[in-house]
Amino acid sequence: MDPSAGLTHFLLAPQRFPVSGVETYIFLPALVALAVSIFTSMGGVSGAFLLLPYQVSVLNFTSPAVSPTNLVFNIVAIPSGVYRYLREGRMNWPVTWVVILGTLPGLFFGALIRIKWLLYPAHFKLFVGCVLLYIGGRLLYDQTPQGRRKKARILEFESGVQQRLRELLQKSRHQTGGALPPEARVRTRSWSLKRVSYEFLGETFSFSAPALFALALVVGLIGGTYGIGGGAIIAPFLAAIFHLPIYTIAGAALLGTFVTSVAGVAIYVFLAPFYPQQSVSPDWVLGALFGLGGFFGIYIGARLQRFFPGTFIRVGLGLIITILALRYILGFFL
């Protein structure tokens, strides 16, 4: 057989993934993940929360194994975005560590819930819809007059971020692609078990460490069940409830999602032998293909984030998430 003909058939004919039973074109998972993650990474989330509905509804991958497969996407995709935020000096370490420490315990119990009580696709879709509805609704509410009044200081700050960054970069003769000057980086001011504060572009922001830890614990439970590291839930909360600007939390949310995704996959693999009658372990190949597209998409999104207004990012994410949520919820009852 002609090798070129075999390669052409491999690329242009649908391929079957034995673990998940999914049949699709080999390039499609990476292409979908690339498009999704460019946009979502600008809001500090990897895109896993949108790729899971794609796997469930389009690829018909509905077994518990879809959750850890989605986490594999995070493991492969996120490092590029994390590298970008680290290179620019925009990694918020206090937020990152509190999120990781809070999320990890909830992941184990979330995985058990998925395996034991959300086996049926219809029930899992309803759960996914409820999670997405909250995320999307929260993002859209923040843009209403009432929501904006509660976040007046942050919105005022974010509206001037791009201008202030441009001025700093011009002043320091910044070269595209390099690290940001010290004045444009996130710098920790104080850190204790009760409260954390940091500085960005001359402004100081603070949050309650115990409150964020408690939130991360709940997010870990939801993320372990859904198959996301938790960034899609943590990032909107950090912006809406803790009043932290999205430019200072995106990197922390991504890094936290990466660490918790590694732990989540390990938990599912550990639990698999206890449930031999179910498909629990991830489809590594399918997850890696999604991750390949996400790897490049997240890097591009992280690099583009500072050029897009925070409002644009939130409204766009909110609309997409809410539409998906309503589709799942209404589909369960109709």
C-alpha positions as CSV (number, residue, x, y, z in Angstrom):
1,M,0.0,0.0,0.0
2,D,1.2,3.5,-0.9
3,P,2.4,5.2,2.4
4,S,1.0,8.6,1.2
5,A,-2.4,7.0,0.5
6,G,-2.4,5.5,3.9
7,L,-1.6,8.8,5.5
8,T,-4.3,10.6,3.5
9,H,-6.8,8.0,4.6
10,F,-5.7,8.4,8.2
11,L,-6.1,12.2,8.1
12,L,-9.3,12.5,5.9
13,A,-11.3,9.5,7.0
14,P,-13.0,9.2,10.5
15,Q,-10.9,7.3,13.0
16,R,-12.2,5.3,15.9
17,F,-10.8,5.8,19.4
18,P,-11.1,2.4,21.2
19,V,-11.2,3.6,24.8
20,S,-14.1,6.1,24.4
21,G,-15.7,4.6,21.3
22,V,-15.7,8.0,19.6
23,E,-15.4,8.1,15.9
24,T,-14.2,11.4,14.3
25,Y,-11.6,12.9,12.1
26,I,-8.2,12.9,13.7
27,F,-7.6,16.6,13.2
28,L,-11.0,17.8,14.5
29,P,-10.5,17.6,18.3
30,A,-7.3,19.7,18.0
31,L,-9.0,22.2,15.7
32,V,-12.1,22.6,18.0
33,A,-9.9,23.0,21.0
34,L,-7.7,25.6,19.3
35,A,-10.7,27.8,18.5
36,V,-12.3,27.4,21.9
37,S,-9.2,28.0,24.0
38,I,-8.0,31.1,22.2
39,F,-11.1,32.9,23.4
40,T,-11.6,31.3,26.8
41,S,-8.0,31.6,28.0
42,M,-8.3,35.4,27.8
43,G,-10.8,35.0,30.7
44,G,-8.4,32.8,32.7
45,V,-10.1,29.5,31.8
46,S,-8.7,26.7,29.7
47,G,-11.9,25.9,27.7
48,A,-12.5,22.5,29.1
49,F,-15.9,23.5,30.3
50,L,-16.9,24.0,26.7
51,L,-15.1,21.0,25.3
52,L,-16.9,18.6,27.6
53,P,-20.4,19.5,26.1
54,Y,-18.8,19.1,22.6
55,Q,-17.7,15.6,23.6
56,V,-21.0,14.6,25.2
57,S,-23.4,16.1,22.6
58,V,-21.4,16.0,19.3
59,L,-19.1,13.0,19.8
60,N,-21.6,11.1,22.0
61,F,-18.9,10.4,24.7
62,T,-21.1,10.1,27.8
63,S,-19.5,7.5,30.1
64,P,-17.7,8.6,33.3
65,A,-14.4,8.4,31.3
66,V,-15.3,11.7,29.6
67,S,-14.5,13.6,32.8
68,P,-10.9,12.5,33.2
69,T,-10.4,12.7,29.4
70,N,-11.4,16.4,29.6
71,L,-8.9,16.8,32.4
72,V,-6.2,15.3,30.1
73,F,-6.9,18.2,27.8
74,N,-6.0,20.6,30.6
75,I,-2.8,18.8,31.3
76,V,-1.6,19.1,27.7
77,A,-3.0,22.5,26.9
78,I,-2.4,24.7,29.9
79,P,1.4,24.8,30.2
80,S,1.7,27.1,27.2
81,G,-0.6,29.7,28.8
82,V,1.0,29.4,32.2
83,Y,4.4,29.9,30.6
84,R,3.1,33.1,28.9
85,Y,1.8,34.6,32.2
86,L,5.0,33.6,34.0
87,R,7.2,35.2,31.3
88,E,5.2,38.4,31.5
89,G,5.3,38.5,35.3
90,R,1.5,38.3,35.7
91,M,1.3,35.2,37.9
92,N,-0.6,35.9,41.1
93,W,1.1,33.3,43.4
94,P,-1.1,33.9,46.6
95,V,-4.3,33.3,44.6
96,T,-2.7,30.3,42.9
97,W,-1.7,28.4,46.0
98,V,-5.0,29.1,47.9
99,V,-7.0,27.8,45.0
100,I,-4.8,24.7,44.6
101,L,-4.9,23.8,48.3
102,G,-8.7,24.3,48.5
103,T,-9.6,22.5,45.3
104,L,-7.6,19.3,45.7
105,P,-9.7,17.7,48.6
106,G,-13.0,18.2,46.7
107,L,-11.7,16.5,43.5
108,F,-11.8,13.1,45.1
109,F,-15.4,13.3,46.2
110,G,-16.4,14.9,42.9
111,A,-15.0,11.9,41.0
112,L,-17.0,9.5,43.3
113,I,-20.2,11.4,42.6
114,R,-19.6,11.2,38.9
115,I,-19.0,7.4,39.0
116,K,-21.7,6.4,41.5
117,W,-24.6,8.8,41.0
118,L,-24.3,10.6,37.6
119,L,-23.9,7.5,35.3
120,Y,-26.9,8.3,33.1
121,P,-26.1,10.8,30.3
122,A,-29.4,12.7,30.9
123,H,-28.6,13.2,34.5
124,F,-25.0,14.2,33.8
125,K,-26.2,16.7,31.1
126,L,-28.6,18.3,33.6
127,F,-25.7,18.7,36.1
128,V,-23.5,20.2,33.4
129,G,-26.3,22.6,32.4
130,C,-26.8,23.8,36.0
131,V,-23.0,24.4,36.4
132,L,-22.8,26.3,33.1
133,L,-26.0,28.3,33.9
134,Y,-24.5,29.6,37.1
135,I,-21.2,30.5,35.4
136,G,-22.8,32.2,32.4
137,G,-25.5,33.9,34.5
138,R,-22.9,35.3,36.9
139,L,-20.8,36.7,34.1
140,L,-23.8,38.4,32.4
141,Y,-25.1,39.7,35.7
142,D,-21.8,41.5,36.3
143,Q,-22.6,43.6,33.2
144,T,-26.0,44.8,34.4
145,P,-26.3,48.3,36.0
146,Q,-26.7,46.7,39.5
147,G,-23.8,44.3,39.0
148,R,-21.6,47.1,37.7
149,R,-22.4,49.3,40.6
150,K,-21.1,46.6,43.0
151,K,-17.9,46.4,41.0
152,A,-17.4,50.1,40.2
153,R,-13.8,50.2,41.4
154,I,-12.7,47.2,39.5
155,L,-14.5,48.3,36.3
156,E,-12.9,51.7,36.5
157,F,-9.5,50.2,37.0
158,E,-9.9,47.7,34.2
159,S,-11.1,50.4,31.8
160,G,-7.7,52.1,32.1
161,V,-5.5,49.0,32.2
162,Q,-4.7,49.0,28.5
163,Q,-3.8,52.6,28.4
164,R,-1.6,52.4,31.5
165,L,0.1,49.3,30.1
166,R,0.8,51.0,26.8
167,E,2.3,54.0,28.6
168,L,4.5,51.8,30.7
169,L,5.6,49.7,27.8
170,Q,6.5,52.8,25.8
171,K,8.3,54.3,28.7
172,S,10.4,51.2,29.3
173,R,10.9,50.6,25.5
174,H,9.4,47.1,26.0
175,Q,10.0,44.6,23.2
176,T,7.1,42.5,22.1
177,G,7.2,38.9,23.5
178,G,9.4,39.7,26.4
179,A,8.8,40.1,30.1
180,L,6.8,43.1,31.3
181,P,8.6,45.8,33.2
182,P,8.4,45.5,37.0
183,E,5.8,48.2,37.3
184,A,3.4,46.1,35.1
185,R,3.8,42.9,37.0
186,V,1.7,41.4,39.9
187,R,3.6,41.9,43.1
188,T,2.6,40.4,46.5
189,R,2.4,43.0,49.3
190,S,1.4,40.9,52.3
191,W,0.3,37.3,52.9
192,S,-1.1,35.7,56.0
193,L,-3.6,32.9,56.9
194,K,-6.3,35.5,57.1
195,R,-5.8,38.0,54.3
196,V,-3.7,38.5,51.2
197,S,-2.9,41.7,49.3
198,Y,-1.0,42.4,46.1
199,E,-0.2,45.3,43.8
200,F,-0.8,45.7,40.1
201,L,-0.2,48.9,38.1
202,G,0.0,51.0,41.3
203,E,-3.3,49.7,42.7
204,T,-3.6,47.4,45.7
205,F,-6.1,44.5,45.9
206,S,-6.8,42.1,48.8
207,F,-9.0,39.1,49.6
208,S,-9.8,36.8,52.5
209,A,-7.7,33.7,52.3
210,P,-10.2,31.5,54.3
211,A,-13.1,32.6,52.1
212,L,-11.2,31.8,48.9
213,F,-10.1,28.4,50.4
214,A,-13.8,27.5,51.1
215,L,-14.9,28.5,47.6
216,A,-12.1,26.4,46.1
217,L,-13.2,23.4,48.2
218,V,-16.7,23.6,46.6
219,V,-15.2,24.2,43.2
220,G,-13.1,21.1,43.5
221,L,-16.2,19.0,44.2
222,I,-17.9,20.4,41.2
223,G,-14.8,20.3,39.0
224,G,-14.1,16.7,39.9
225,T,-17.6,15.7,38.9
226,Y,-17.8,17.8,35.7
227,G,-14.2,17.1,34.5
228,I,-12.7,20.6,34.7
229,G,-9.9,21.8,36.9
230,G,-12.1,24.5,38.3
231,G,-10.8,27.6,36.6
232,A,-14.1,28.2,34.8
233,I,-15.8,28.6,38.1
234,I,-13.0,30.2,40.2
235,A,-12.2,33.0,37.7
236,P,-15.7,34.5,37.6
237,F,-15.9,34.3,41.4
238,L,-12.6,36.0,41.8
239,A,-13.8,38.8,39.6
240,A,-17.4,39.1,40.8
241,I,-17.2,38.3,44.5
242,F,-13.7,39.1,45.5
243,H,-13.5,42.1,43.1
244,L,-10.1,41.2,41.6
245,P,-9.3,42.4,38.1
246,I,-9.3,39.7,35.4
247,Y,-5.8,40.8,34.3
248,T,-4.3,39.7,37.6
249,I,-6.2,36.4,38.1
250,A,-6.2,34.7,34.6
251,G,-2.7,33.2,35.1
252,A,-3.5,32.0,38.6
253,A,-6.7,30.4,37.5
254,L,-4.9,28.6,34.7
255,L,-2.1,27.3,36.8
256,G,-4.5,26.2,39.5
257,T,-6.5,24.3,36.9
258,F,-3.4,22.6,35.6
259,V,-2.3,21.3,39.0
260,T,-5.8,20.1,40.0
261,S,-6.3,18.5,36.6
262,V,-3.2,16.3,37.1
263,A,-4.6,15.3,40.5
264,G,-8.1,14.7,39.0
265,V,-6.8,12.3,36.4
266,A,-4.8,10.5,39.0
267,I,-7.9,10.1,41.1
268,Y,-10.0,8.6,38.3
269,V,-7.2,6.2,37.4
270,F,-6.9,5.2,41.0
271,L,-10.7,4.6,41.2
272,A,-10.9,2.7,37.9
273,P,-10.0,-0.8,39.3
274,F,-12.8,-0.5,41.9
275,Y,-15.4,0.0,39.2
276,P,-14.4,-2.6,36.5
277,Q,-18.0,-2.7,35.0
278,Q,-17.7,1.0,34.0
279,S,-15.5,3.0,31.7
280,V,-13.7,5.3,34.1
281,S,-10.1,5.7,32.9
282,P,-9.4,8.6,30.5
283,D,-9.1,8.2,26.7
284,W,-5.5,9.4,26.7
285,V,-5.2,9.8,22.9
286,L,-8.4,11.7,22.5
287,G,-7.6,13.9,25.4
288,A,-4.1,14.6,24.1
289,L,-5.5,15.6,20.7
290,F,-7.8,18.1,22.3
291,G,-4.9,19.2,24.5
292,L,-2.6,19.8,21.4
293,G,-5.1,22.3,20.0
294,G,-5.5,23.9,23.4
295,F,-1.8,24.1,23.9
296,F,-1.4,26.6,21.0
297,G,-4.8,28.2,21.6
298,I,-4.1,29.0,25.3
299,Y,-0.7,30.5,24.4
300,I,-2.3,32.7,21.8
301,G,-5.1,33.7,24.1
302,A,-2.8,34.5,27.0
303,R,-0.7,36.7,24.7
304,L,-3.7,38.5,23.3
305,Q,-5.5,39.0,26.6
306,R,-4.1,42.4,27.5
307,F,-5.3,43.8,24.1
308,F,-9.0,43.1,24.8
309,P,-11.3,44.9,27.3
310,G,-12.4,42.9,30.3
311,T,-16.0,43.6,29.5
312,F,-15.8,42.1,26.1
313,I,-14.2,38.9,27.5
314,R,-16.9,38.5,30.2
315,V,-19.9,39.2,28.0
316,G,-18.7,36.8,25.2
317,L,-18.0,34.0,27.7
318,G,-21.3,34.6,29.5
319,L,-23.4,34.4,26.3
320,I,-21.8,31.2,25.1
321,I,-22.0,29.5,28.4
322,T,-25.6,30.5,29.1
323,I,-26.8,29.3,25.7
324,L,-25.2,25.9,26.3
325,A,-26.6,25.7,29.8
326,L,-30.2,26.4,28.7
327,R,-29.9,23.8,25.9
328,Y,-28.9,21.1,28.4
329,I,-31.5,22.0,31.0
330,L,-34.4,22.3,28.6
331,G,-33.3,19.2,26.9
332,F,-33.7,17.2,30.1
333,F,-37.3,18.3,30.7
334,L,-38.6,18.4,27.1
